[in-house]
């Protein structure tokens, strides 16, 4: 039972998938060979491996702001990640502090039992 029998591919699609797989394996082997070559410094290539995918990724990261398009989804995530947590934390801290201050003002907590005091 072969790898592609479960996917009901015709012969042409099967050959194409096998060619893509073989190309991936060849590129992987070539990259591994280049990365582990101890004599690379003698060939004048320098000390790093040129990886076009890495350079594309870095270029994308550097120019992301130039191609950003504001959408509703982006606005939602900006709100959910930046504004909502700060607002929620502020509301919770304010409620807790106001409740504690109210207890202090009503005399329910003695000065000696307060967490924060000036003595």
Secondary structure, DSSP 8 states (H G I E B T S, - for coil): --TTGGGT--HHHHHHHHHHHHHHHHHHHHHHHHHT-TTGGGGT--SS---HHHHHHHHHHHTTGGG----HHHHHHHIIIIIHHHHHHHHHHHHHHHHHHHHHHHT-S-GGG-SS---
